[in-house]
Amino acid sequence: MGFGGISIWQLLIILAIVVLLFGTKRLKNIGTDLGSAIKGFKKSVNDEPPIENKDNASEQLTKDADFKAEAKKETDK
């Protein structure tokens, strides 16, 4: 018994059909594209936007704090 009632033989048949339909080169390209898309998404989620000017850094942080405070007030209403 395999995954959810699908045996290993059924999985191998499905894999063979997919390879016949798309070909190994196209499957490799799809995997590469999908991997780079996921990598880019993770990078954009983890990175914070850069502060443009070091002199204005405290001013920008103050604006961010004010914006968050206003948003919290609106959600509390």
The first five atom37 places (N, CA, C, CB, O) and aatype in JSON, in Angstrom:
{
  "aatype": [12, 7, 13, 7, 7, 9, 15, 9, 17, 5, 10, 10, 9, 9, 10, 0, 9, 19, 19, 10, 10, 13, 7, 16, 11, 1, 10, 11, 2, 9, 7, 16, 3, 10, 7, 15, 0, 9, 11, 7, 13, 11, 11, 15, 19, 2, 3, 6, 14, 14, 9, 6, 2, 11, 3, 2, 0, 15, 6, 5, 10, 16, 11, 3, 0, 3, 13, 11, 0, 6, 0, 11, 11, 6, 16, 3, 11],
  "atom_mask": [
    [1, 1, 1, 1, 1],
    [1, 1, 1, 0, 1],
    [1, 1, 1, 1, 1],
    [1, 1, 1, 0, 1],
    [1, 1, 1, 0, 1],
    [1, 1, 1, 1, 1],
    [1, 1, 1, 1, 1],
    [1, 1, 1, 1, 1],
    [1, 1, 1, 1, 1],
    [1, 1, 1, 1, 1],
    [1, 1, 1, 1, 1],
    [1, 1, 1, 1, 1],
    [1, 1, 1, 1, 1],
    [1, 1, 1, 1, 1],
    [1, 1, 1, 1, 1],
    [1, 1, 1, 1, 1],
    [1, 1, 1, 1, 1],
    [1, 1, 1, 1, 1],
    [1, 1, 1, 1, 1],
    [1, 1, 1, 1, 1],
    [1, 1, 1, 1, 1],
    [1, 1, 1, 1, 1],
    [1, 1, 1, 0, 1],
    [1, 1, 1, 1, 1],
    [1, 1, 1, 1, 1],
    [1, 1, 1, 1, 1],
    [1, 1, 1, 1, 1],
    [1, 1, 1, 1, 1],
    [1, 1, 1, 1, 1],
    [1, 1, 1, 1, 1],
    [1, 1, 1, 0, 1],
    [1, 1, 1, 1, 1],
    [1, 1, 1, 1, 1],
    [1, 1, 1, 1, 1],
    [1, 1, 1, 0, 1],
    [1, 1, 1, 1, 1],
    [1, 1, 1, 1, 1],
    [1, 1, 1, 1, 1],
    [1, 1, 1, 1, 1],
    [1, 1, 1, 0, 1],
    [1, 1, 1, 1, 1],
    [1, 1, 1, 1, 1],
    [1, 1, 1, 1, 1],
    [1, 1, 1, 1, 1],
    [1, 1, 1, 1, 1],
    [1, 1, 1, 1, 1],
    [1, 1, 1, 1, 1],
    [1, 1, 1, 1, 1],
    [1, 1, 1, 1, 1],
    [1, 1, 1, 1, 1],
    [1, 1, 1, 1, 1],
    [1, 1, 1, 1, 1],
    [1, 1, 1, 1, 1],
    [1, 1, 1, 1, 1],
    [1, 1, 1, 1, 1],
    [1, 1, 1, 1, 1],
    [1, 1, 1, 1, 1],
    [1, 1, 1, 1, 1],
    [1, 1, 1, 1, 1],
    [1, 1, 1, 1, 1],
    [1, 1, 1, 1, 1],
    [1, 1, 1, 1, 1],
    [1, 1, 1, 1, 1],
    [1, 1, 1, 1, 1],
    [1, 1, 1, 1, 1],
    [1, 1, 1, 1, 1],
    [1, 1, 1, 1, 1],
    [1, 1, 1, 1, 1],
    [1, 1, 1, 1, 1],
    [1, 1, 1, 1, 1],
    [1, 1, 1, 1, 1],
    [1, 1, 1, 1, 1],
    [1, 1, 1, 1, 1],
    [1, 1, 1, 1, 1],
    [1, 1, 1, 1, 1],
    [1, 1, 1, 1, 1],
    [1, 1, 1, 1, 1]
  ],
  "atom_positions": [
    [[0.84, -1.17, 0.0], [0.0, 0.0, 0.0], [0.88, 1.24, 0.0], [-0.95, 0.0, 1.21], [1.8, 1.35, 0.82]],
    [[0.63, 2.15, -0.89], [1.44, 3.36, -1.02], [0.77, 4.55, -0.38], [0.0, 0.0, 0.0], [0.22, 4.47, 0.72]],
    [[0.83, 5.65, -1.07], [0.27, 6.91, -0.58], [-1.23, 6.96, -0.84], [0.98, 8.11, -1.24], [-1.65, 7.04, -1.99]],
    [[-2.03, 6.92, 0.2], [-3.47, 7.05, 0.07], [-4.11, 5.98, -0.8], [0.0, 0.0, 0.0], [-5.09, 6.27, -1.49]],
    [[-3.58, 4.77, -0.79], [-4.16, 3.7, -1.58], [-3.57, 3.56, -2.97], [0.0, 0.0, 0.0], [-4.01, 2.71, -3.74]],
    [[-2.58, 4.39, -3.32], [-1.93, 4.3, -4.63], [-0.63, 3.5, -4.44], [-1.63, 5.73, -5.24], [0.21, 3.85, -3.61]],
    [[-0.49, 2.44, -5.2], [0.7, 1.6, -5.05], [1.88, 2.21, -5.81], [0.42, 0.17, -5.56], [1.72, 3.14, -6.6]],
    [[3.05, 1.67, -5.55], [4.27, 2.16, -6.2], [4.21, 1.93, -7.7], [5.5, 1.47, -5.61], [4.76, 2.72, -8.47]],
    [[3.56, 0.86, -8.14], [3.45, 0.58, -9.57], [2.59, 1.62, -10.28], [2.87, -0.82, -9.79], [2.9, 2.03, -11.4]],
    [[1.54, 2.03, -9.64], [0.68, 3.06, -10.22], [1.43, 4.39, -10.33], [-0.59, 3.24, -9.39], [1.28, 5.12, -11.31]],
    [[2.22, 4.71, -9.31], [3.03, 5.94, -9.35], [4.05, 5.88, -10.48], [3.74, 6.16, -8.01], [4.28, 6.88, -11.16]],
    [[4.67, 4.71, -10.69], [5.65, 4.57, -11.77], [4.99, 4.71, -13.14], [6.35, 3.21, -11.66], [5.58, 5.29, -14.05]],
    [[3.79, 4.19, -13.29], [3.06, 4.32, -14.56], [2.72, 5.79, -14.82], [1.77, 3.46, -14.55], [2.87, 6.28, -15.95]],
    [[2.27, 6.5, -13.79], [1.97, 7.92, -13.94], [3.22, 8.69, -14.31], [1.35, 8.49, -12.65], [3.18, 9.57, -15.17]],
    [[4.34, 8.38, -13.66], [5.61, 9.04, -13.96], [6.04, 8.78, -15.41], [6.7, 8.55, -13.0], [6.5, 9.7, -16.09]],
    [[5.88, 7.55, -15.88], [6.24, 7.22, -17.26], [5.38, 7.99, -18.25], [6.1, 5.71, -17.5], [5.88, 8.46, -19.28]],
    [[4.1, 8.13, -17.96], [3.21, 8.88, -18.85], [3.6, 10.35, -18.89], [1.75, 8.74, -18.4], [3.61, 10.97, -19.96]],
    [[3.92, 10.92, -17.74], [4.33, 12.33, -17.68], [5.61, 12.55, -18.46], [4.51, 12.79, -16.21], [5.74, 13.54, -19.18]],
    [[6.57, 11.64, -18.32], [7.84, 11.76, -19.06], [7.59, 11.64, -20.56], [8.85, 10.68, -18.61], [8.2, 12.37, -21.34]],
    [[6.71, 10.74, -20.97], [6.4, 10.6, -22.39], [5.71, 11.85, -22.94], [5.52, 9.39, -22.62], [5.99, 12.27, -24.07]],
    [[4.83, 12.44, -22.16], [4.11, 13.63, -22.63], [5.0, 14.87, -22.73], [2.94, 13.93, -21.7], [4.97, 15.58, -23.73]],
    [[5.8, 15.11, -21.7], [6.57, 16.35, -21.64], [8.02, 16.19, -22.05], [6.52, 16.9, -20.27], [8.61, 17.14, -22.57]],
    [[8.6, 15.05, -21.84], [10.01, 14.85, -22.13], [10.87, 15.29, -20.95], [0.0, 0.0, 0.0], [10.47, 16.14, -20.16]],
    [[12.04, 14.69, -20.86], [12.9, 14.96, -19.7], [13.46, 16.38, -19.72], [14.05, 13.96, -19.66], [13.61, 16.99, -18.66]],
    [[13.77, 16.9, -20.9], [14.34, 18.25, -20.98], [13.33, 19.29, -20.5], [14.78, 18.56, -22.42], [13.68, 20.21, -19.75]],
    [[12.08, 19.15, -20.94], [11.06, 20.11, -20.54], [10.77, 19.99, -19.04], [9.78, 19.89, -21.35], [10.56, 21.01, -18.37]],
    [[10.74, 18.77, -18.51], [10.52, 18.59, -17.07], [11.65, 19.22, -16.26], [10.4, 17.1, -16.74], [11.4, 19.8, -15.2]],
    [[12.88, 19.11, -16.76], [14.01, 19.72, -16.07], [13.85, 21.24, -16.06], [15.34, 19.32, -16.74], [14.1, 21.88, -15.04]],
    [[13.45, 21.82, -17.19], [13.26, 23.27, -17.26], [12.14, 23.73, -16.34], [12.95, 23.69, -18.7], [12.25, 24.76, -15.69]],
    [[11.06, 22.95, -16.28], [9.95, 23.3, -15.4], [10.41, 23.26, -13.94], [8.77, 22.33, -15.61], [10.07, 24.16, -13.16]],
    [[11.18, 22.24, -13.57], [11.7, 22.14, -12.2], [12.63, 23.28, -11.85], [0.0, 0.0, 0.0], [12.58, 23.82, -10.75]],
    [[13.49, 23.65, -12.81], [14.42, 24.76, -12.58], [13.67, 26.07, -12.41], [15.43, 24.87, -13.73], [13.97, 26.85, -11.5]],
    [[12.7, 26.32, -13.28], [11.91, 27.55, -13.2], [11.12, 27.62, -11.9], [10.97, 27.64, -14.39], [11.05, 28.68, -11.27]],
    [[10.53, 26.51, -11.51], [9.76, 26.47, -10.27], [10.66, 26.71, -9.06], [9.03, 25.12, -10.14], [10.29, 27.43, -8.13]],
    [[11.84, 26.1, -9.07], [12.79, 26.29, -7.96], [13.26, 27.73, -7.84], [0.0, 0.0, 0.0], [13.35, 28.26, -6.73]],
    [[13.57, 28.37, -8.97], [14.01, 29.76, -8.92], [12.88, 30.69, -8.51], [14.58, 30.19, -10.27], [13.12, 31.7, -7.85]],
    [[11.65, 30.37, -8.89], [10.51, 31.18, -8.48], [10.29, 31.1, -6.98], [9.24, 30.74, -9.22], [10.02, 32.11, -6.33]],
    [[10.4, 29.89, -6.43], [10.24, 29.72, -4.99], [11.36, 30.42, -4.24], [10.21, 28.22, -4.63], [11.13, 31.05, -3.21]],
    [[12.58, 30.31, -4.76], [13.73, 30.97, -4.13], [13.54, 32.49, -4.12], [15.04, 30.6, -4.87], [13.81, 33.14, -3.11]],
    [[13.09, 33.05, -5.23], [12.85, 34.49, -5.31], [11.74, 34.93, -4.38], [0.0, 0.0, 0.0], [11.83, 35.99, -3.76]],
    [[10.68, 34.12, -4.27], [9.58, 34.45, -3.36], [10.06, 34.45, -1.92], [8.42, 33.45, -3.54], [9.75, 35.37, -1.16]],
    [[10.81, 33.44, -1.53], [11.32, 33.38, -0.15], [12.23, 34.57, 0.15], [12.08, 32.07, 0.09], [12.18, 35.14, 1.24]],
    [[13.06, 34.93, -0.83], [13.97, 36.06, -0.64], [13.2, 37.36, -0.46], [14.93, 36.18, -1.82], [13.54, 38.18, 0.4]],
    [[12.15, 37.56, -1.26], [11.38, 38.8, -1.16], [10.57, 38.86, 0.13], [10.45, 38.93, -2.36], [10.34, 39.95, 0.66]],
    [[10.15, 37.72, 0.64], [9.4, 37.7, 1.9], [10.33, 38.01, 3.06], [8.71, 36.34, 2.11], [9.95, 38.73, 3.98]],
    [[11.54, 37.48, 3.05], [12.46, 37.64, 4.16], [13.18, 38.99, 4.17], [13.48, 36.54, 4.13], [13.57, 39.46, 5.23]],
    [[13.37, 39.61, 3.01], [14.07, 40.88, 2.93], [13.15, 42.02, 3.29], [14.65, 41.09, 1.53], [11.98, 42.06, 2.89]],
    [[13.7, 42.97, 4.05], [12.97, 44.19, 4.34], [13.39, 45.23, 3.32], [13.23, 44.69, 5.79], [14.51, 45.17, 2.82]],
    [[12.52, 46.17, 2.99], [12.9, 47.18, 2.02], [14.05, 48.03, 2.56], [11.7, 48.07, 1.66], [14.07, 48.37, 3.74]],
    [[15.0, 48.38, 1.69], [16.15, 49.14, 2.16], [15.77, 50.58, 2.51], [17.25, 49.15, 1.1], [14.86, 51.15, 1.92]],
    [[16.48, 51.14, 3.48], [16.3, 52.55, 3.84], [17.14, 53.37, 2.87], [16.7, 52.82, 5.35], [18.34, 53.14, 2.73]],
    [[16.5, 54.34, 2.2], [17.17, 55.05, 1.13], [18.31, 55.95, 1.61], [16.16, 55.88, 0.39], [19.35, 56.04, 0.96]],
    [[18.11, 56.6, 2.72], [19.12, 57.55, 3.18], [19.34, 57.35, 4.67], [18.7, 59.02, 2.87], [18.37, 57.3, 5.44]],
    [[20.58, 57.23, 5.09], [20.87, 56.98, 6.5], [20.46, 58.15, 7.38], [22.33, 56.68, 6.69], [20.1, 57.96, 8.54]],
    [[20.52, 59.37, 6.84], [20.14, 60.55, 7.61], [18.64, 60.55, 7.9], [20.52, 61.83, 6.86], [18.21, 61.03, 8.95]],
    [[17.86, 60.02, 7.0], [16.41, 60.01, 7.15], [15.9, 58.71, 7.76], [15.76, 60.23, 5.83], [14.69, 58.47, 7.78]],
    [[16.81, 57.88, 8.26], [16.41, 56.57, 8.78], [15.49, 56.71, 9.99], [17.64, 55.75, 9.14], [14.47, 56.03, 10.07]],
    [[15.84, 57.57, 10.94], [14.99, 57.73, 12.12], [13.65, 58.34, 11.76], [15.69, 58.59, 13.17], [12.63, 57.98, 12.34]],
    [[13.64, 59.26, 10.79], [12.39, 59.86, 10.34], [11.48, 58.8, 9.7], [12.67, 61.0, 9.34], [10.27, 58.78, 9.93]],
    [[12.08, 57.94, 8.91], [11.31, 56.88, 8.25], [10.77, 55.9, 9.28], [12.17, 56.14, 7.21], [9.62, 55.46, 9.17]],
    [[11.57, 55.55, 10.29], [11.1, 54.64, 11.33], [9.95, 55.27, 12.12], [12.25, 54.27, 12.28], [9.02, 54.57, 12.51]],
    [[10.02, 56.58, 12.37], [8.94, 57.27, 13.07], [7.65, 57.23, 12.26], [9.33, 58.72, 13.37], [6.57, 56.99, 12.8]],
    [[7.77, 57.45, 10.95], [6.6, 57.4, 10.08], [5.99, 56.0, 10.08], [6.97, 57.82, 8.65], [4.77, 55.84, 10.11]],
    [[6.86, 54.98, 10.04], [6.37, 53.61, 10.07], [5.63, 53.31, 11.37], [7.54, 52.63, 9.9], [4.58, 52.66, 11.36]],
    [[6.18, 53.79, 12.49], [5.54, 53.56, 13.79], [4.2, 54.27, 13.85], [6.45, 54.04, 14.93], [3.22, 53.72, 14.36]],
    [[4.13, 55.5, 13.32], [2.87, 56.24, 13.31], [1.83, 55.52, 12.45], [3.08, 57.67, 12.78], [0.67, 55.43, 12.83]],
    [[2.26, 55.01, 11.31], [1.35, 54.29, 10.43], [0.81, 53.04, 11.11], [2.04, 53.92, 9.12], [-0.38, 52.74, 11.01]],
    [[1.69, 52.32, 11.79], [1.25, 51.1, 12.48], [0.29, 51.43, 13.61], [2.46, 50.33, 13.02], [-0.67, 50.69, 13.86]],
    [[0.53, 52.56, 14.31], [-0.35, 52.96, 15.4], [-1.73, 53.32, 14.87], [0.25, 54.14, 16.18], [-2.75, 52.96, 15.46]],
    [[-1.78, 54.04, 13.74], [-3.06, 54.41, 13.13], [-3.81, 53.16, 12.67], [-2.83, 55.37, 11.94], [-5.02, 53.06, 12.83]],
    [[-3.08, 52.22, 12.09], [-3.72, 50.99, 11.62], [-4.29, 50.2, 12.78], [-2.72, 50.12, 10.84], [-5.37, 49.61, 12.67]],
    [[-3.58, 50.19, 13.9], [-4.06, 49.46, 15.07], [-5.31, 50.12, 15.64], [-2.97, 49.39, 16.15], [-6.24, 49.44, 16.06]],
    [[-5.34, 51.47, 15.65], [-6.52, 52.17, 16.13], [-7.73, 51.84, 15.29], [-6.29, 53.66, 16.14], [-8.83, 51.65, 15.82]],
    [[-7.54, 51.77, 13.96], [-8.66, 51.47, 13.06], [-9.17, 50.05, 13.26], [-8.25, 51.68, 11.61], [-10.37, 49.8, 13.17]],
    [[-8.27, 49.11, 13.52], [-8.71, 47.73, 13.72], [-9.37, 47.55, 15.08], [-7.54, 46.78, 13.59], [-10.2, 46.66, 15.24]],
    [[-9.0, 48.38, 16.06], [-9.59, 48.29, 17.4], [-11.0, 48.82, 17.44], [-8.74, 49.03, 18.39], [-11.76, 48.47, 18.34]],
    [[-11.39, 49.66, 16.49], [-12.72, 50.29, 16.5], [-13.8, 49.29, 16.24], [-12.82, 51.39, 15.49], [-14.98, 49.64, 16.22]]
  ]
}
